Amino acid sequence: MNSLLTRALGFMLAGAAMSCSAAAAEFTDPKTGFSVTVPAGFALKSPRSDPNHDILIDVVSLSGQPPAAGGGEAICAAGFKRFPDGTVASQAELNAQPAIEKMANDIKAMLRSHDMELQLMRSIPSKDFAGIEVVSKPMRGPDHENVAIYMATMDRVVGRTNIVCVTRDDALIEAMSVFQVIRDGARPPSG
C-alpha cells in the first residue's frame, strides 16, 4: 500500500508522532507548517520521507473502514510540496481556467503514462485553491481489478497539497465522503 500511495503521490507532482486514539487526530509539521486533521476513527502515522514531497504522512483507519487496498495499513497519504518562490504570481492565476485546464491535462497524461484508467475527474469548488479530484483504476499490478484510487490535488500560491487514498473498488462509493473529509483536513502552510 505505501508503495502504491507513494507512486500515486509522486505521479500527482509531475508538472510528529502517531496518534492512536479514537478521537480526531491532528498533526502539524514544525518544519513546513503543513497540517492534517482527520476525523475520529482515524490515526496519523509519523511522517515519512518521500522525494516528491516536503512532508508526507499516512492516514490509518482504526476500524478498517473504509478498507485499505494493496495489503498496507494506510488508507490515505497526505503530502505537501512548496513551490519555489516566485513560481506563481497569485491565487487568481492558479484559479483561472487556463491553469485548471493545464492541471487537468497533466493529470490525464500522468494517468495514461502509468496505465491508470480515469473514471472521474472534477474540480473541487473553492476560491482558496485550485483543485481537482480524480478517481482512477490501475490497469496492472496485484489485484488491480479490485482497486480504486482517489486523488486530490490542491494548488495554492505557497505550494501543492496531494491526497491519495486507495481502497477496494466495491467500497469506493461509500468511502468517497470519508476521503473528502480527509482531503478537507489537509492544510498548507500559511505562507
N, C-alpha and C positions, 0 to 999 in steps of 0.2 A: 504494500500500500504506500509506504513512504516513497519508494522509488517512482510509483505512478503519480503521486501528488507532486513530487519534485519535478518530474518530467513535464507534467502539465503546467505547473507554475513557471518553469523555465520557458516553455513554449509561449506563454502569455506575455513574456517580456521581450520577445523578439521584436523589433521596431522600438521573568526570572525564575521563579520556582514554580513547580507544578501545583495546581490547585486540585484537590480531590474531593471536595465537599459537594453535597447535592445542591447547595445554593449557587446562585450566579457566580461566575468566576471572572476576574479581571486581571489583566497583565498590562503594564506599561514598561516599555524598554527605556531605561535611563539614557542610553546612548543615542538612540534615534528619536525618541518621543512617540514612536508608533505604539498604539494601544489596541487591545482587543478585549471586549466583554462578551461572554457567552451566557446563555440563559441557564437556569437551574437544570441539573441533569447532565451538564457537560463540564469537562475539565480542560485546562490548558496545560500542555506539556512544556517543559523547559525549551527555550529557543534552540534551534539547531542551525548549523551553518549551511549555507546554500550560495553558490557562486552567482546566482541571478538576483539575489535579494540582499538588502542591508540587514534585514531581520526576517525570520521565518519561524512560525510557531504552529504546532499541530493542535487540533481540537479533537477530543475524545468524547464519545457518548458513554456515560456511566451506565446507562440501561441497555446499551446495544441497539438502540433505536434512534435514528434510522440505522440500518445495518451497514457496516463498512464493507466494501468490496475489495478484493485483491489480497486478502489474508492479513492485513495490518490492523492495528487497533485504532488508528486515527480515521475519523470520518471526513475531516476537512483540514486544510492548511491555510493560514493567512500570512501573506508576505507583503513587504513594502520595499520599494527601491526609490531612493531620492533621485530626482532629475538633476543633472548638472546645472549650476547657477546660470541663469540667462537663457536656458533652453526654451522656455515658454514665456511669452510676454504677459499673458493674462488668463484668467479663468474663462473669460468670454471667448478668447481664441480657442481654447480647448472645447468649449461647449458649442462652437459654431458647426454647422452642418458639414463643411469640408473635413474638419478634424474627426468628427464622428464617423463619416464615411470611410476615411482612411483607416481608423481603428477597426471598423467592421471588415474591411477588405484585408487588412493584415491578419486578423483573427481567422478569417476564412482560408487564407493562404497557408497559415500555420497548421490548421486542422488538416487540410489536404496533404501537406508535406509529411505529416506524421500519421497518415492512414486513420484519421478520425472523421467520422461521419457527422456532419452538422444536422441536428434535429430541431433546434430552436435558437433563434437569435433575436434579442430585442433590447432596446435602450432602457436604461434604468433612469426614470424621470427624477431629475434633480438640477437645481441651479448651482449647487455647491460643487459638483464634479461632473465630468463627462464619463458616463458609464454604459457598459454593455454587459448583459448576461447571456450565457450560452449553455445549451445542453448538447452534449455530443456523445457518441459511442466509439470506442476503439474498434478498429476493424481487424486487429490481430492481438495476440498475447493470450496468456492463460485465462480461460473462462470469459473472454472478451464479449461474447454474445449476451452475457448476463450482467454486464457492467454499464452504468450510466455515469457520466461526468458532468457536474455543474461547475461552471466557471464564471466569475465576475471580475471585470477589470474596471477600475475607477481611477481616473486621472484628475489630479489637482495640480496646481502650479508647482507645488512642493515635490510631487512625485506620484508614482503609480502604486496602488493597492490591488493585490490579487487575492481572490478567494477561490480555492479549488476544493470541491467535495466529490467523493467517489462513493457510490452506493450500488446496490443491486438494481437492475433495470425495473424489476417489479415493485420496488419501493420508492421509485423516484417521485411519483405524483404526490404522495403523502410527505415526502422529505423536502420538497421544494420550499414550503413555507419555513421550515426549520433552517434550511440553507440560507434563505433570505434574511432571517433574523441574525444568523451568524455573520453574514455579509454586512448588515447594517451596524453590527457591533465593532467593526474594524474601523479605526480612526487614524488618519495620518498625523504626523507631527503638525503642530500649529504654524510652523514657519521654517 
